[in-house]
């Protein structure tokens, strides 16, 4: 698979000395925001959707030792949980969210995963929130809306419209830990700019079907969003238990379909294992490089998303049953998660 160059993470980094100005209202003068679920009947009227969902969307300013990062987020829970990108808030000592009523609120980090480029932060103020929609129900050509804070905090709550251009895209990206893959991404052509990082991708019901994360800088209208299937069960686990810890699986890999780009000639659907940690509970089951995990508990694993979605429903004390193929032989095993 050829590497796609020019990937641009959609955050803005501003040195504090730039003096970016943003007008906020005194809280006493602002329209109060309350915790409530925002729902929209399915409609083609983007004016209705935008007006309804705007209170649940925020601009984000993160202050670190090197300056200020600007991004976006969306509230998806009654306890003020906001989804955003990891690269918006990583290494920030102070996080502030900019609300639709022109006020601000402090926010704290609940969860941060640079590998997935996902983070959950919690607002100190109550906010309306949106439903998470099913990214599995998306179709190529379907209308979508992207919302965010392009270029500057003065441009919070900017809406752009586009269509789903493709599904299940995989991109090779560079990170501090080396090359990796962002998998199963939604490709769309709604306009994205630096500052849109972490903002929602919405369907015609005003539901969050993705979180915008990057674009190809050398092209026009080639943006990507992390699908809701990547974070729906994860978020639910944190809503139910704020101290939730993701069980450790200790395997690294990608969709078996991608392995075919490397002349592996894989016909089975599943999760292709590239590496297994020495502490992985799956190592004791015989899972090794070139194994293909095809079943996890009672769920058939077709791709990486299926495996993550199932894992995020579990705790470290759970026993799991797996099926995998290695050297053409089917193995069945069980193990306890760490």
N, C-alpha and C positions, 0 to 999 in steps of 0.2 A: 504494500500500500504506500503510495507516495505521500510524503509529508506535505501538508498545506501550510504555506508560509504566510506571514502577515496577520496572525491572529492577534486581536487587540482586546484585552480585558477592558470592560466598560466602566472604569472608575476614573475619576479626576483627582489628581494629586496637586494640591495648591500649597505653596509655602505660606506660612502664617503672615509673612510680611506683605503679601499682596493686598491685604485689606479688603477682601471680598465683603460687600455690604449686602445685608438681607434685612428687610423690614419685618419686624414681628410686632404683634399687638400685645398690649397688656392683657393678662388673662381675664381681668374683670370686664374688659371690653369685647372679648372674643365670644363667638358662639360656642357653647360647651360641647364636647364630644363625649358620648356615653357608649358603654359596651353594649352592642347590639349586632345581631347578624344582618348583614345587608343581602337581600335577595333581589334578583331581577328576573321577570318572566322572559322567556326566550324571545328576543326581538332583534330586528335588523336596524333598529334606531340607535345608532351609536351615541347620539346626544343623550338619550335616556340612560344608557349604560354608564357613560362617563360621569354624568351628574350623580348617579346613585353610588358608584363605587369610590369616588374621589376621597371621602373621609377616611377610608381604610388604608390609604396609600400615603407614604411618608418619604421625605428627603432625609438623607443621613449625612451627618458630618462626624468624621472620626479624627480625633487629634492624637498624634503620636510624636515621638521625639524628632522626627524629620519633617513634619508639616501636617497638612490636613488632607484627608481623603474624602471625596464627595461621592455618594451613591444613592441608592433608592431601596425601598422595602415595602412590604405589604403586611398588614395585620391579618392573621388567620386564626385567631383564637380569642375567646372572651377574657383571658387573663393577660392580654396585651402582648402576646407573642408575635413577633414580626420576623418574617423570612427575608433574608438578604443573601448576598454572596460573602463568602469567607474573605475574599481579597479586599472587600470594602472596610471591614472592621478589624482585621488581624493586626496585632501589635498596637492597637489604639488604647491609650490610657483614659480617654474621655470620649463618650459617644452621645450625640444629641440628635434627636429626630425632629423634623420640621413638619408640622401638621397642617391639615387643610384649612383650619380656622386661623392660620397665621400665628399660632403660638408654637412653643417648642417644649420638649420634654427630655429628661435624661433617659438613657437606656443602658442596660447591662447585658453582658454576653451570657447566654444560657448554654449554647452549643456552638462549636466552631470546628469545621472539618475542611481543611485546605485541599484535601484530595478530591472531595466531591464539589468543592467551591460553594459550600452551603454553610449558612450560619443562622442561628435563631437568637434574636435579642429580645429583651423585654422592656417595654415602655413603662415609665413611672406613672404615666397617666392612662386612664381608660380610653380605649379606642373602639370604634366600630370595626367589624371584621368580615372577611369574605369566606365563602365556602371554597374548598379545594375541589376542582372538577377532575374528571378522569382524562389523563393524557392518552389512555388507550383508545378513547372514543374519537380522537382527532383524525381528520382526513386531509389529504393533500388538496389544497384549493379552498379550505375552510377559512372564513374570515376570523381574524384575531386582532386584539388591541394590545399595544405595549404602552406601559405607563412608567414614567421615571423623571429623573432630574438631569436633563442633558446639560453638560458644560458648566453649570453654575447653580448655586442654591437659589438664585433669583428666578430660576425656571422650573421649580418643583411642580409636580402634577401636570406634566406635559404628556398628551396622548398622541399616539400615532397608530394608523391602521394599516393592516397588511393581510396576507394570506399565509397559510402553512405551505411552505415550498417543498419540504421533504420531511420524512420522519426517520428516526433511528440512525442519525448521522454519528459517525465516530471521528474524532479529531485527535491527532497526536500533538501534545502540548509540552512545553518546557516548564519546569518548575525548579525550586531550590533543591529538590531531592532527585532531579534528573528528569528524563523524558517519561511521560505517562500518557494516558488516554482519557479523554472525556467521551463517554459512550452514550448511545441512545438519545442524542440531543434532538430537539425540535429545530428545524431550520425554517426561518420565516423572513419576509421582506418588509415588515414594519420598520420604520426608520429608527435606528439606534445610534446613540452618540456616547462618548465618555460621560459618565454620570448616570447612565441608565442601568448600570450594574445593580442587580438585586431587585429591580422592579419587576412587577408581575406581567405575564402574558395571559390575557383573558380571553375566554370564549364568549359566545353571544348571550350567555346567561350571567355574565359578569363573574364567572368562577375562575379561580387561579389554576391554569393548566400548565404553567411553567414559570420559571424564574430566569430572566434574561441574564446572560453571563458574558458573552463575547461576540465579536464580529470579525469578519475578514477585512482588514484595513485597506487592502488594495482593490476591493470590489464594491459594488453598489447593491444594497438590499440583500446582503448575505449575513444575517444575524442568527444567533443560536440561543436557545433557552433550555435549561435543565427541566425535564418533564416532571409533572407532579407525582408520578409513580415513584420517583427517587426519594421523595420526602413525605409522602402522605402518612405512611405507617410510622415513620420516624417521629413526625410531629405529634401524632396521637399518643405515642409512648411518653413523650415529654409532657403533654397535657395531663395525662393520667398520673404521672410521677415526675416532679420537677428534678429529682435526683437520679433520673434514669441514666444508666450506663449501657452503651451499646456492647453487646457480647463480642468477644474477640474471636475472629475466625482465622486470621493469620494466613490468608491465601491471596495471591495477586494474579490477575489474569484479565481476560476479556471475552466477549461473545465468541463462541466457536466459529461463527461465520467469518470473523475477522482473521482467524488463524489461517484461513484459506489464502489470504493475501501473502502469507509467508510460506506458501507451498506445503502446507500441512495436510491438504486433501482431507478435510474433515467433513463427514456427511451428517453427523449427529448434531442436533440442536442442544445447546447447553452452555455452561461456563467453562472455558478452556483455562486450565491452570498453568501459569508461567513459573510460579515460585510458591513454595510453602515455607512458612517460618518454622524454626525449630520448636517454638512454643505453641504452634497451631494444634488445636484438638483434633484436626483432621489428619495430621501426620500419623497419629497412632492408628488411624483407620487404613493407612496405606496410600492415601492421596499424595500424589507426587507430580512433578512437572509432566505436562502433556496429558494429565488426567482430564476427563470431561465430566463435570458434575451435571447430572441430568434430572435428579430428584432430590428435594430437600424437605424432610417430613413428608407430607402427602402431596406436596406441590410439584408439578412438573416444571423444571427450570429450562426455559427457552433462551434466556439471555442473562446478562449481568443484573439488569433491573429486577428480574424475578427473584434472584438470589438475595439482593439487598432488601427488597421489600419484605421478604419472609424473615430475614435475620432481624430487622428492626422491630418485629412483633415479639421478639423473644427476650429473655433475660439470661444472665450468666449462669443461672442454676438449672437451665432447661437441658433436657436430653433431646438430641435430634437424630433422625434417621436419614441416611443419605444413600443415594445410588450414584455410582460413577463408572465410567468406562476407562480402562487403561490397557493399552496394547490390544484393543479389540475385545477384551473380556469385561463382562459386567460384574461389578462388585456391589454388595450391600453391607452396610455397617451402621452402627450407632455409636454416639459419643456424647459426652457432656461438655457444654460450652464453658469457656473460661470467663 
